[in-house]
Amino acid sequence: MPTPTNDVFLRALRREPTPYTPVWLMRQAGRYLPEYNATRARAGSFLALAKSPSLATEVTLQPLARFPLDAAILFSDILTVPDAMGLGLYFAGGEGPRFERTTADEAAIAKLEVPDMAKLSYVFDAVAEIKRALAGRLPLIGFSGSPFTLACYMIEGAGSADFATVRRMVWGRPDLLQRLVAINARAVAAYLNEQIAAGADAVMVFDTWGGLLSAAAYRSFSLAPMREVLAALAPAPDGRRVPTIVFTKGGGQWLDDLAATGASCVGLDWTVDIADARRRVGSRVALQGNLDPLVLLTSPEVVRRETAAIVRAAGPAPGHIFNLGHGIVPGTPPENVAALVEAVHSESRATRAGA
């Protein structure tokens, strides 16, 4: 796997010195871009878009044509894995993802198995096609939902503000939840390994809902399965270790635990003081983050100011990747994203020059 021409993101993941802070954005290919909306309309539905390698490639590349980002991220969805388990993923208009079947009881969980990865070949085909289209210019990030976050949707059957059914299971039937996240951990590891084999240069585990848990429950049902996933990842086809990123939204209180998972990098949401995080764990792992996505709904001037503040707080030492504290929201003006990317690059170059 040849090194991309722009390898600043990969070097930052390894905590090597870089000429500037690399930047990519969660949901950088999405509904805030008119060209994405046009492609999605052509596809007919979100799932049709995600399951077409050629269209997934098209939308993955769209933000790279607009902005000088330092990495591409595979366009897909975290719920592809439970869909391949037979739960029947669909998207209801205005309501987000839903499953036709849930895993909220003992009988349903007993039937679950790690899916045949052939059912997810469209994802791996997309990785390979995106890699060809990038032509060695930039690294490609693959990803999965965390075992616990997948379990949240699988048990509840849809998104939720509090995932109350899941949290009742934490206390009422922890044995069932443990069985479910264990199956998910094996499935996620297999899924990410296939993405690595197809050419992903780095992989990220999105633990969107781990922050809902108590400290003890988080360590049992979210942190431990993520550690199992990371331990099961294979090297790239050329033998190189593929760097990894873990991100728990609302997980700032477990920063030291996340830094000890074996991941190369820990993603931070916007509630974390990045200067303090760098002091605490920045010599052990790279850190990624962490602008509040809603700053992008203000003005280019505010975006530049707040972006520069995070770059300065993170400092010039190696191992910082700029990102949002969660995904871009749909109403974001593209010109504000352009202001963010320019501010990251210019402010970080200036910070290094003055170090």
JOBEL-V539379 format. One record per residue. N is the residue number from 1. RES is the residue in one letter. SS is DSSP state (~ for helix, > for strand, _ for the rest). Layout:
# JOBEL-V539379
n->{N N}
res->{RES RES}
ss->{SS SS}
This chain:
# JOBEL-V539379
n->{1 2 3 4 5 6 7 8 9 10 11 12 13 14 15 16 17 18 19 20 21 22 23 24 25 26 27 28 29 30 31 32 33 34 35 36 37 38 39 40 41 42 43 44 45 46 47 48 49 50 51 52 53 54 55 56 57 58 59 60 61 62 63 64 65 66 67 68 69 70 71 72 73 74 75 76 77 78 79 80 81 82 83 84 85 86 87 88 89 90 91 92 93 94 95 96 97 98 99 100 101 102 103 104 105 106 107 108 109 110 111 112 113 114 115 116 117 118 119 120 121 122 123 124 125 126 127 128 129 130 131 132 133 134 135 136 137 138 139 140 141 142 143 144 145 146 147 148 149 150 151 152 153 154 155 156 157 158 159 160 161 162 163 164 165 166 167 168 169 170 171 172 173 174 175 176 177 178 179 180 181 182 183 184 185 186 187 188 189 190 191 192 193 194 195 196 197 198 199 200 201 202 203 204 205 206 207 208 209 210 211 212 213 214 215 216 217 218 219 220 221 222 223 224 225 226 227 228 229 230 231 232 233 234 235 236 237 238 239 240 241 242 243 244 245 246 247 248 249 250 251 252 253 254 255 256 257 258 259 260 261 262 263 264 265 266 267 268 269 270 271 272 273 274 275 276 277 278 279 280 281 282 283 284 285 286 287 288 289 290 291 292 293 294 295 296 297 298 299 300 301 302 303 304 305 306 307 308 309 310 311 312 313 314 315 316 317 318 319 320 321 322 323 324 325 326 327 328 329 330 331 332 333 334 335 336 337 338 339 340 341 342 343 344 345 346 347 348 349 350 351 352 353 354 355}
res->{M P T P T N D V F L R A L R R E P T P Y T P V W L M R Q A G R Y L P E Y N A T R A R A G S F L A L A K S P S L A T E V T L Q P L A R F P L D A A I L F S D I L T V P D A M G L G L Y F A G G E G P R F E R T T A D E A A I A K L E V P D M A K L S Y V F D A V A E I K R A L A G R L P L I G F S G S P F T L A C Y M I E G A G S A D F A T V R R M V W G R P D L L Q R L V A I N A R A V A A Y L N E Q I A A G A D A V M V F D T W G G L L S A A A Y R S F S L A P M R E V L A A L A P A P D G R R V P T I V F T K G G G Q W L D D L A A T G A S C V G L D W T V D I A D A R R R V G S R V A L Q G N L D P L V L L T S P E V V R R E T A A I V R A A G P A P G H I F N L G H G I V P G T P P E N V A A L V E A V H S E S R A T R A G A}
ss->{_ _ _ _ _ > _ ~ ~ ~ ~ ~ ~ _ _ _ _ _ _ _ _ > > _ _ _ _ _ _ _ _ _ _ ~ ~ ~ ~ ~ ~ ~ ~ ~ ~ _ _ ~ ~ ~ ~ ~ _ _ ~ ~ ~ ~ ~ ~ ~ ~ ~ ~ ~ ~ ~ ~ _ _ _ _ > > > _ _ _ _ _ _ ~ ~ ~ ~ ~ ~ ~ ~ _ > > > > _ _ _ > > > > _ _ _ _ _ _ ~ ~ ~ ~ ~ ~ _ _ _ _ _ ~ ~ ~ ~ ~ ~ ~ ~ ~ ~ ~ ~ ~ ~ ~ ~ ~ ~ _ _ _ > > > > > > > > _ ~ ~ ~ ~ ~ ~ ~ ~ ~ ~ _ > _ _ _ _ _ ~ ~ ~ ~ ~ ~ ~ ~ ~ _ ~ ~ ~ ~ ~ ~ ~ ~ ~ ~ ~ ~ ~ ~ ~ ~ ~ ~ ~ ~ ~ ~ ~ ~ ~ _ _ _ > > > > > > _ _ ~ ~ ~ _ _ ~ ~ ~ ~ ~ ~ ~ ~ ~ ~ ~ ~ ~ ~ ~ ~ ~ _ _ _ _ _ _ _ _ _ _ _ > > > > > > _ _ _ ~ ~ ~ ~ ~ ~ ~ ~ _ _ _ _ _ > > > _ _ _ _ _ _ ~ ~ ~ ~ ~ ~ ~ ~ _ _ _ _ > > > _ _ > _ ~ ~ ~ ~ ~ _ _ ~ ~ ~ ~ ~ ~ ~ ~ ~ ~ ~ ~ ~ ~ ~ _ _ _ _ _ > > > _ > _ _ _ _ _ _ _ _ _ ~ ~ ~ ~ ~ ~ ~ ~ ~ ~ ~ ~ ~ ~ ~ ~ ~ ~ ~ ~ _ _}
